[in-house]
Amino acid sequence: MKSWPTRSPTLQPLLLIKHHNFQTILKKKDQSNLKIFDRTLKKQRIFLEVMDFELRRAREKLDKEQRERKERAKLKLDKERKAKEEAKKQRDAIEAAQRSRRLDAIEAQLKAEQQMEESLLAGRGIVFYRILEAVPFQGSGDKIKLPPSCFTELSDQGAFEKGPMYFQLSLVHQEGPSAIKDSEKENNRSTHSGVLEFTAAEGSVGIPPHVWSNLFPRDTPKASLVEVRYVRLSKGTYAKLQPDGVGFSDLPNHKAILETSLRQHATLSQDDVLTVKYGELTYRLRVLELKPSSSISVLETDIEVDIVNPGVESERTDQYVLKPLVFGTSDSGLVEEGNYMYYKFSIDDKTWEKIVSGDVKIEVKIDAETNGGDTDLYVSKHPLIFPNRHQHEWSSYDVGSKTLILNSKERNLGAGTYSLAVYGFKGTTKYQVSVHGQENSKRKVGQQAMHSSSMEVDTVECRNCKHFIPSRSIALHEAYCSRHNVFCPHVGCGIILRIEEAKNHVHCDKCGQAFQLGEMEKHMKVFHEPLRCPCGVVLEKEDMMQHQASDCPLRLITCRFCGDMVQAGSSAMDVRDRLRGLSEHESICGSRTAPCDSCGRSVMLKDMDIHQIAVHQKS
């Protein structure tokens, strides 16, 4: 601070005051300037911060834009690269498809040439090859139906002059070549057949169930194409068959049954399954081996047949089996409602002689536990090997345990083999079955004399029970009888009952038979409940048994020409055969020819008796 020059004393205080005021003014001015400066600094600081924020935001925006540009450029490069790769793949696929088509064309040409050579060899100069749509039809055997155009083509080549015609049927794969190679071993199935007629629609082939099941073992597509090729087959000499379950060997003369079934077939192929029907039962036999080749003709040839036991792994549990029951012993088991348990027993000649002499009766007995369950008993003589509710010769429907007594008066009883069926009528029942000979009780000496002397006593008929009582005791008897016995008023019954027994004595409203009250429910269900025959007829039990014994087309009969047990079938087509009483099977079977023993001329079996009478005057 500057020092002032010395002044007069009077002026110095005044100067001091001015100096102080000036200093105060300077301080205030400095403070104001400082505030202004601080505000200016603050504004500059804020401006700098705003500028810094704007710069940062601009820099971030620039960085973001640069990143987006880089990403777009990268995506564009990736898209161009993928487009190039896709184009390359398409070019490769087109080239591969063209190469595959060229290879397929070459392979198809080679295959066609090979098939032509095979057809010439297999058909022995006759070439017939068609791809047709498979259409099922209901028929027996292995004969197919072809369109009329096939008849013309085969006739032009002289196929009918070379004997029976056989065809090889194979599946046609409709998938691509790769799918064929993957499933070739599994789906490349083929079989053989004869021809039934040429009446199928053009472009289709009619296939019977036997051929269909062997050609299409699994689910079949809606439109199945089949390759039909004419072949020549050699006559078979040997066949090995295996049933898929037990029970077929139990059939009486099962080889004759098999022979009857094979009459409807023209061919056999290895690995095919042959279906054999015996009444309501169906058996399936797999062809394991054939000679002289894997496919043979079975027409007009003698074939040695071996039937091997079924394997354990292929044994069916739904097939009926005859369990041996030794005469004089018993066996126990468990049967469920609606199921059958089958046994077989034999009556030898020695036992039959005892039965004829009256010394022995056959007793078939079932001891059952009646814990809410019940059984029925059916017995038949072979060849009816599986008796049931509709077909049997003897039966018992008693509630609980039941017994059948067979003696020499029975019309069909004799030495031979019998089948016994335990049927589960209600619930699950545990039972014990036995077959043994029951000796007749010997008559005591004097029995006939006592009986004769009793007839000579003066007797009077009781007015209550209608029995003849000695006259000396008739009063006491009638007094006792009227208090304890009741006469059944039902027409045709006339049985005398104890008063306590009369409450349970009832008659069926439909047939009038008498039963205990607890037996009526079973009687109504067994005898009066409508039953459906496998042929479709619905009848009550008595009428059903008569129907299946004489009218049912599925009943088993002994053919008078081949001697086999076969289904009777419906009425014969020929009116003359119907007048002779021939069944459908006998009409067909009797159409076979055989040389006459007298003149050697070939005559139909069903006309042989007429031929003997008309030509050779033999009765």
ABEGO torsion letter per residue (X at the ends): XBBBBBBBAAAAAAAAAAAAAAAAAAAAAAAAAAAAAAAAAAAAAAAAAAAAAAAAAAAAAAAAAAAAAAAAAAAAAAAAAAAAAAAAAAAAAAAAAAAAAAAAAAAAAAAAAAAAAAAAAAAGGBBBBBBBBBBBBBBBEABBBBBAAAAAAAAAAGAAAAEBBBBBBBBBBABBAAAAAAAAAAABBBBBBBBABBABBBGBBBBBAAAAAAABABBBBABBBBBBBBBBBBBBABBBBBBABBGAAABBGAAAAAAAAAAABABBBBGBBBBBBBEABBBBBBBABBOABABBBABGBBBBBBBBBBBAAABBAABBBBBBBBBGBBBBBBBBBGBBBBBBBBBBAAAAAAAAAGABBBBBBBBBBBBGBBBBBBBBBOABABBBAABBABBBABBEBBBBBBBAABAABBBEBBBBBBBBABEBBBBBBBBBBBBBBBBBBGAAAAAAAAAABBBBBBAAAGBBBBAAAAAAAAAAAAAABBBBABBGAGBBBBAAAAAABBBBAAAGBBBBAAAAAAAAAAAABBBBBAAGBBBBAAAAAAAAAAABAABBBBBAAAGBBBBAEBBBABAAAAAAGBBAAAAAAAABBBBBAAAGBBBBAAAAAAAAAAAAGBX
